[in-house]
Amino acid sequence: MRNNLLLTLLVVLVFGMTGCVKDRITLDENVSIEGLDPSFAAPLLNVTLNMGDLEQNIDDEDFIYNEENEYFALIYPKELFSLRANDFLDFPTISDDFEFTAGATETLTLNALATGSSATFTIQDDLVVIANDNDELESVVIKTGFLEIDLESEVPHDIEVQLTIPALTIGGVVFSESVFLDHTGFTPFGASESFNISGYTLDLSDGGNTSNFLEVEAQLTVTSTGNTTSVGSDISIGYSFEQIDYAVVYGNLGQDTQVLAVDTQEINLFEDPNGGVLHFEEPSIALYFFNSAGIPFFLEFSSLVAPENQVAVALTGPDLTNLPVIGGATFLGEDMLTTHTITNQGTSPSLSEMLDEGPFKIIYNSEITKNPGGETENFVMDTSRLALRADIILPFYGYADNFTIADTLDLDLEEELGLVDPNPDEVLSYEDIERVTLRIAVDNGLPVEIGLQLLLLDSLNNTVDSVFTNLDYENIFESGVIDFSLPPSDPNYGKVIQNTKRTTNIVITQQDIQYWLDHEVKKIIVRANGNTEMSSSQQLVKIFPEYDLDVKVSAKVDTQIDTTE
């Protein structure tokens, strides 16, 4: 007998398309079973689930056990944003040009030089660095970068320019390099050179007195070529910090507010809703801010939006605006953690009301302010980041009232029954089967009843048939018996005190299969409906780790074969 995946599929669907199902029972002419009867049964599934073990074994970050409150919770984590260092600090452009101009005195000195003899002149440039967002930079540790020096001269002699930047040091040694201009016989003439300044520290504080200040000195040694220098001849010196990647920046990095990109968080639980309410009494959104920059921030949500909702579309309230200041790191390499929780008490409408409508996604609109308390000393490393992770926490404390989910699956019935390219070696075919009975025995210790319906469709999505004669749902799980006699404040209030047993038979006849084939069944819709005890009166229940569920599934196959021949 070829594996009938259809029957296996039905079993798997009943239990959420998961589980350990024995999905192949094979008979051929080399197998002899003593006492084989045209009617026989085979176990397909025998599973006992303890919720405490389930928590330990499920490999899914969206499922946890909440030890503090002693019941389960679903968690949907999402990193809403991660700002890198260059998102809140851009290294400014640092470049300038300054000149030596030969006046009457300098011209007289140069023209009096014998060929090959030299004269020295010194000039200085004081640059105020224009930083972005009014940042007040005090010092920069340069990770990688270059200093470009460009020279151009109208003075017709050989020139050495020694450029010194007292504030640019490495290991206590000041940057001082020379660039040579050899007269080519024409004016103006020029030269340029690039110097690697990786690992240098640039002090922009003028010895701790200010910020954004840079002093550059140039010593010009002019060696006479015998040519005449005219009054007003210039030697131009340009310098520029290029391709700078910083390791650390220190200073007061200003105060500004920026609107963050809109981000969306999905709630997979509501991905395929088909009606009803799944109510969570104590949902929350836990916010975790990770800040490795030495800058405090303040974040404010303008709103949380559930675009699919009809009533509770947008949340506002103090939990979205009165967040704590996000603390900055106090030393290099520290990752400061700041937390905040959004709850029903701090939102309007409440978070529960928004979730009651089953939103598949929540959209966050927010803005963030740097240095909310005013000017202060900051630092930023190239590896610094400000990140926010939001955990939507849905404790299993609430109720399910006619909550329904549905999914559509492809089903090629002819292929599953072996009618396409049949195997001539098979002993049994579907034509030998009179009926198949699936028996589902459930011993349920959970406070929820679950109904199921399977609809068979043709290629045009017309309903051909249903597996259960009840047009709505066939209850597969009956809720465990719950004790509501205790006061709600009692830890044992709402607990299951007795399991409930239920047996369901699913009968599929050869006539059913032939009917499905004749009507060219191509799809199957799976609908599951859940209700907790007394959900119509919004009675709250909890799921605890000691709850268990026992499921046994067996198949009884009635054939039309004569085993005596």
C-alpha positions in Angstrom: 0.0 0.0 0.0 1.5 3.3 -1.1 1.8 6.0 1.6 -1.4 7.9 1.6 -0.2 11.4 2.4 -3.7 12.8 2.4 -4.6 10.9 5.6 -1.2 11.8 7.2 -1.8 15.5 6.2 -5.2 15.4 8.0 -3.6 14.2 11.2 -0.8 16.7 11.0 -3.2 19.6 10.3 -5.2 18.7 13.3 -2.2 19.3 15.5 -1.0 22.5 14.0 1.0 20.9 11.2 3.7 19.7 13.7 4.3 16.5 15.6 5.8 13.0 15.2 3.6 11.2 12.7 4.4 7.7 11.5 3.8 8.6 7.8 4.5 5.4 5.9 2.9 1.9 6.3 4.0 -0.4 3.5 2.7 -3.8 2.5 4.1 -5.8 -0.4 4.2 -9.5 -1.5 7.3 -10.2 0.6 5.6 -9.3 3.8 3.5 -11.8 5.6 1.3 -10.7 8.5 -0.3 -13.6 10.4 -4.0 -13.2 10.9 -4.3 -10.2 8.5 -7.9 -9.1 8.5 -9.6 -6.9 5.8 -10.2 -4.5 8.7 -7.0 -3.5 10.6 -5.8 -0.6 12.7 -2.4 1.2 13.0 -1.2 3.7 15.5 -0.1 7.0 13.9 0.6 9.3 16.8 1.1 9.1 20.5 2.3 12.3 22.1 2.3 13.6 25.6 3.2 17.3 26.0 4.0 18.9 29.3 4.1 22.7 29.0 7.1 22.9 31.2 9.0 20.6 28.9 7.7 22.3 25.9 9.2 25.6 27.0 12.6 23.9 27.4 12.5 22.1 24.0 11.0 24.6 21.6 13.7 26.2 19.5 12.0 29.5 18.9 12.9 32.8 20.2 9.3 33.9 20.1 8.3 31.4 22.9 9.5 31.8 26.5 8.5 30.8 30.0 7.9 33.8 32.3 9.3 32.6 35.6 8.3 35.7 37.6 4.6 35.4 36.9 4.6 31.6 36.5 2.9 31.5 33.1 4.0 31.5 29.6 4.4 34.4 27.3 5.0 34.9 23.6 7.7 37.4 22.8 8.2 39.1 19.4 11.6 40.8 19.4 12.6 43.4 16.8 15.5 45.8 16.5 13.7 49.0 15.6 16.8 50.9 14.8 20.6 50.9 15.1 22.4 54.2 14.6 26.1 54.1 14.0 28.6 56.7 14.9 28.4 58.6 11.6 24.6 58.9 12.0 25.1 61.4 14.9 28.6 62.7 14.1 30.1 63.5 10.7 33.7 64.4 10.6 33.9 68.0 9.4 35.9 69.2 6.4 39.3 70.6 7.7 41.2 72.5 5.0 42.5 75.9 4.3 45.0 78.0 2.2 47.4 80.7 3.4 50.1 82.6 1.6 53.5 84.2 1.8 53.5 87.5 -0.1 56.9 89.2 -1.0 56.6 92.8 0.1 59.3 95.4 -0.5 61.5 94.2 2.4 61.2 90.5 1.4 61.9 91.3 -2.3 65.0 93.3 -1.4 66.2 90.3 0.7 65.6 87.7 -2.0 67.1 89.8 -4.8 70.2 90.4 -2.7 70.9 86.6 -2.3 73.8 85.1 -4.2 72.9 82.1 -6.3 72.6 79.0 -4.1 72.3 81.0 -0.9 69.0 80.9 1.2 66.7 83.0 3.3 64.1 81.7 5.7 60.6 83.1 6.4 57.8 81.8 8.8 54.1 82.2 8.4 51.1 80.9 10.4 47.5 80.0 9.8 44.8 80.0 12.5 41.8 78.0 11.3 38.4 77.9 13.0 36.9 74.5 12.0 33.3 74.7 10.9 31.8 71.6 12.5 28.5 70.0 11.7 25.4 70.7 13.9 27.4 73.2 15.9 29.6 70.5 17.4 32.4 71.7 19.5 35.3 69.4 18.8 38.1 69.2 21.3 40.2 66.3 20.1 40.2 63.5 17.5 42.0 60.2 17.5 42.5 59.5 13.8 42.1 55.9 12.9 43.0 56.3 9.2 43.6 59.3 7.0 45.9 61.5 5.1 47.1 65.1 5.1 47.3 66.6 1.6 49.7 69.6 1.1 49.6 71.6 -2.1 52.1 74.3 -3.0 52.2 76.9 -5.7 54.8 79.7 -6.1 55.2 82.8 -8.1 58.7 83.3 -6.5 61.2 82.1 -9.1 63.5 80.2 -6.7 63.9 76.7 -5.2 61.7 76.5 -2.1 61.4 74.1 0.9 58.2 74.4 2.9 58.3 72.7 6.3 54.7 72.4 7.5 54.3 72.0 11.3 51.0 71.3 13.1 51.7 71.5 16.9 48.3 70.0 17.7 48.8 66.9 15.5 50.9 64.4 17.4 51.7 60.7 17.6 53.4 59.2 20.6 54.2 62.8 21.8 55.9 63.7 18.5 54.6 66.7 16.6 53.7 66.4 12.9 56.3 68.3 10.9 57.1 67.5 7.2 58.7 69.2 4.3 57.6 69.6 0.7 60.1 70.8 -2.0 59.4 73.2 -4.9 62.1 73.1 -7.6 61.9 76.0 -10.0 61.2 74.8 -13.5 62.1 78.1 -15.3 58.4 79.1 -15.4 56.0 80.7 -12.9 53.8 79.8 -11.3 55.0 76.3 -10.5 53.8 73.9 -7.9 54.1 70.6 -6.0 51.9 68.4 -3.8 52.4 65.6 -1.4 50.3 63.3 0.8 51.2 62.1 4.3 49.7 59.2 6.2 48.4 60.5 9.5 46.8 57.2 10.7 47.1 56.9 14.5 47.7 60.6 15.1 45.7 62.6 17.6 44.4 66.1 16.6 43.9 68.5 19.4 41.5 71.2 18.5 41.2 72.8 22.0 44.2 75.1 21.8 45.6 73.6 25.0 42.2 73.2 26.7 41.1 76.8 26.1 38.6 76.5 23.3 37.3 74.1 20.6 37.3 73.8 16.8 40.7 75.6 16.6 43.7 74.6 14.6 47.1 76.4 14.2 49.4 75.5 11.3 52.9 76.8 10.9 55.0 77.0 7.7 58.7 77.6 7.5 59.8 78.6 4.0 63.5 78.2 3.0 64.1 80.0 -0.3 67.3 79.2 -2.2 68.2 81.7 -4.9 68.3 80.6 -8.5 69.7 84.0 -9.6 66.3 85.2 -10.8 64.6 88.4 -9.8 61.7 88.4 -7.5 58.9 90.9 -8.1 57.0 92.7 -5.3 53.7 90.9 -4.6 54.9 87.5 -5.7 53.1 84.8 -3.7 53.9 81.3 -2.3 50.5 79.6 -1.7 50.2 76.8 0.9 47.1 74.6 1.0 46.4 71.7 3.4 43.5 69.3 3.7 42.6 66.4 6.0 41.4 63.7 3.6 39.7 60.3 3.9 39.5 60.6 7.7 38.1 57.8 9.7 38.2 58.6 13.4 38.7 56.2 16.2 37.5 58.5 18.9 36.1 62.1 19.0 35.9 64.2 22.2 34.0 67.4 22.7 30.5 68.9 23.2 28.6 67.3 20.3 25.7 69.7 20.4 21.9 69.3 20.8 19.7 68.5 18.0 16.6 66.5 17.2 16.0 64.2 14.3 13.0 62.2 13.1 13.8 58.5 12.9 12.9 56.3 10.0 9.5 54.6 10.4 9.9 51.0 11.5 7.5 48.1 11.5 7.2 45.2 13.9 5.2 42.1 12.8 3.2 39.9 15.2 3.1 36.5 13.5 0.4 35.3 15.8 -2.1 37.4 13.9 -0.8 36.6 10.4 -3.7 34.5 9.3 -6.7 35.7 11.5 -10.2 34.7 10.3 -12.4 36.3 13.0 -12.9 36.3 16.8 -10.8 37.8 19.6 -7.6 36.7 21.2 -7.4 38.9 24.3 -4.2 39.4 26.3 -4.9 41.0 29.7 -1.3 42.1 30.5 0.6 42.7 27.2 3.6 45.0 27.2 6.3 46.3 25.0 9.7 46.2 26.6 12.2 48.6 25.2 16.0 48.0 25.5 18.3 50.9 24.5 21.9 50.0 24.0 24.2 53.1 23.9 28.0 52.8 23.5 28.5 56.5 22.7 29.3 58.9 25.5 26.2 60.9 24.6 22.9 60.9 26.4 19.7 60.8 24.2 16.0 61.2 24.6 13.5 59.3 22.5 9.8 60.1 22.1 7.2 58.2 20.2 4.7 60.4 18.4 2.5 57.3 18.0 2.3 53.5 17.6 0.1 52.7 14.7 -1.7 49.4 13.8 -2.7 50.2 10.2 -5.1 47.1 9.8 -7.1 48.1 12.8 -10.5 49.8 12.6 -10.9 51.2 16.1 -7.7 51.2 18.1 -5.6 52.4 15.2 -3.0 54.6 17.0 -1.7 54.6 20.6 -0.7 57.7 22.5 -0.1 58.3 26.2 2.7 58.9 28.8 4.4 55.6 28.2 5.2 56.8 24.7 6.4 60.3 25.7 7.7 60.0 29.3 10.6 57.7 28.6 13.8 57.9 30.7 16.9 59.6 29.3 19.0 57.1 27.4 22.2 57.1 29.4 25.5 57.6 27.6 28.6 55.4 28.1 30.9 56.6 30.8 34.1 55.1 29.4 35.4 53.8 26.1 34.0 50.4 25.3 31.0 50.5 27.7 27.6 49.6 26.4 25.0 51.4 28.6 21.6 49.7 28.9 18.5 51.8 29.5 15.1 50.1 29.7 11.4 51.2 29.5 8.1 49.3 29.4 4.9 50.3 27.5 1.8 48.9 29.3 -1.9 49.3 29.3 -1.8 51.8 32.1 0.3 54.3 30.1 -1.4 54.1 26.7 -4.6 55.4 25.2 -6.4 53.4 23.9 -4.8 50.6 25.9 -2.3 48.2 24.3 -4.8 45.3 25.0 -7.5 47.1 23.0 -5.1 47.5 20.0 -4.2 43.8 20.1 -7.8 42.7 20.5 -8.2 43.7 16.8 -5.5 41.2 15.8 -3.0 43.6 14.1 -0.3 41.8 12.0 2.0 44.8 12.3 2.7 47.8 14.5 4.4 50.9 13.1 6.6 53.0 15.3 6.9 56.8 14.7 9.6 58.5 16.8 12.2 61.2 17.1 15.4 61.4 19.1 17.2 64.3 20.7 21.0 64.4 21.4 22.2 65.8 24.7 18.6 66.6 25.9 19.9 68.2 29.1 22.0 70.8 27.3 25.7 71.1 26.5 28.0 68.5 28.1 31.2 66.6 27.4 30.8 63.8 25.0 32.8 61.2 23.2 32.1 58.9 20.2 34.1 55.9 19.0 34.0 54.7 15.4 32.3 51.5 16.8 29.7 53.4 18.9 26.1 52.7 18.2 22.7 53.5 19.6 20.2 50.7 19.2 16.7 50.0 20.3 15.2 46.5 20.6 11.4 46.3 21.2 10.0 43.1 22.7 6.2 42.7 22.3 5.4 40.5 25.3 2.1 38.6 25.2 1.6 36.6 28.5 -0.8 33.7 28.2 -3.2 35.4 30.5 -6.5 36.4 28.9 -9.1 34.7 26.8 -9.9 33.4 23.3 -13.4 34.1 22.1 -14.1 32.3 18.8 -10.6 33.1 17.6 -10.1 31.6 14.2 -7.1 31.2 11.9 -7.2 29.8 8.4 -4.6 28.7 5.8 -4.9 27.3 2.3 -2.7 24.5 1.1 -2.3 22.9 -2.4 -3.5 19.3 -2.6 -3.0 17.2 -5.7 -5.3 14.4 -4.9 -4.5 12.3 -8.0 -0.8 12.3 -7.2 -1.3 11.6 -3.5 -3.5 8.5 -4.4 -0.9 7.2 -6.9 -3.1 7.7 -9.9 -0.3 9.6 -11.7 2.3 7.1 -12.9 1.0 4.3 -10.8 3.4 1.7 -9.4 2.5 -1.8 -10.7 4.2 -3.4 -7.7 1.8 -2.0 -5.2 -0.4 -4.6 -3.5 -3.1 -2.2 -2.5 -4.6 0.9 -4.2 -7.2 3.4 -3.0 -9.8 1.3 -4.9 -9.2 -1.6 -2.4 -10.1 0.6 0.5 -13.7 0.7 1.6 -13.2 3.4 4.3 -10.5 4.9 6.6 -11.3 5.9 10.1 -9.0 8.3 12.0 -9.6 8.1 15.7 -8.3 11.1 17.7 -8.2 10.7 21.5 -7.3 13.8 23.4 -6.7 14.1 27.2 -6.6 17.9 27.5 -5.2 19.7 30.6 -5.2 23.1 28.8 -7.9 25.8 29.4 -8.9 25.9 25.8 -11.1 24.1 23.4 -10.2 23.8 19.7 -12.4 23.1 16.8 -11.3 22.2 13.3 -12.8 22.2 9.8 -11.1 21.1 6.5 -12.6 22.4 3.3 -11.8 20.9 -0.1 -11.7 23.3 -3.1 -11.4 22.9 -6.8 -8.9 24.9 -8.9 -11.4 27.8 -9.1 -11.6 27.9 -5.3 -15.2 26.5 -5.2 -15.9 24.5 -2.1 -16.3 20.8 -3.1 -16.8 19.2 0.3 -15.9 19.4 4.0 -14.2 16.7 6.0 -16.5 17.3 9.0 -20.2 17.2 8.5 -20.6 20.1 11.0 -20.4 23.1 8.7 -18.8 25.2 11.4 -16.2 23.3 13.4 -15.7 19.9 15.0 -14.4 20.2 18.5 -11.2 18.1 18.7 -10.1 19.5 22.1 -12.5 20.1 25.0 -11.2 22.6 27.6 -9.9 21.3 30.9 -12.1 22.0 34.0 -11.1 25.3 35.5 -11.5 26.5 39.1 -12.9 30.0 39.2 -14.1 29.8 42.8 -11.0 31.4 44.2 -10.6 35.2 44.3 -8.7 36.6 41.3 -5.9 37.7 43.5 -5.2 34.0 44.5 -2.3 32.5 42.5 -4.4 29.4 41.8 -7.3 31.4 40.4 -8.2 30.2 36.9 -6.2 27.0 37.1 -7.2 23.8 35.4 -8.1 21.3 38.1 -9.1 18.4 35.9 -8.3 17.2 32.4 -11.1 16.6 29.9 -11.1 13.6 27.5 -12.6 13.6 24.1 -12.5 11.1 21.2 -13.2 12.2 17.6 -13.6 9.9 14.6 -12.9 11.1 11.1 -14.4 8.7 8.5 -13.4 8.9 4.8 -15.1 6.5 2.4 -14.1 5.4 -1.1 -17.2 7.2 -2.2 -15.8 10.4 -0.6 -12.5 10.0 -2.4 -14.2 9.3 -5.7 -16.3 12.4 -5.3 -13.3 14.5 -4.6 -11.6 13.1 -7.7 -14.6 13.7 -9.9 -14.7 17.3 -8.7 -11.0 17.8 -9.2 -10.0 18.8 -5.7 -6.8 20.9 -5.8 -6.7 22.8 -2.5 -7.6 22.4 1.2 -8.5 25.1 3.6 -7.6 24.5 7.2 -9.7 26.4 9.7 -9.0 26.2 13.5 -11.2 27.9 16.0 -10.2 28.4 19.7 -12.2 29.3 22.8 -11.2 29.4 26.4 -13.5 28.5 29.2 -16.3 31.1 29.7 -14.8 33.3 27.0 -18.2 34.8 26.1 -18.2 36.5 29.5 -14.5 37.5 29.0 -13.3 35.2 31.8 -9.6 35.3 32.1 -7.5 32.1 32.1 -3.7 31.4 32.4 -1.5 28.7 31.0 0.9 27.3 33.6 4.0 25.0 33.1 2.4 22.0 34.9 -0.4 21.8 32.2 -0.2 18.8 29.9 -1.8 17.4 26.8 -2.0 13.8 25.7 -2.9 13.0 22.1 -3.3 9.5 20.5 -4.2 9.0 16.9 -4.9 5.7 15.2 -6.2 4.7 11.8 -8.7 1.9 11.1 -8.6 0.8 7.4 -11.5 -1.3 6.0 -10.5 -3.0 2.8 -12.3 -4.9 0.0 -9.6 -7.6 -0.4 -9.9 -11.3 0.2 -7.0 -12.4 2.3 -7.9 -16.1 2.0 -6.9 -16.3 -1.7 
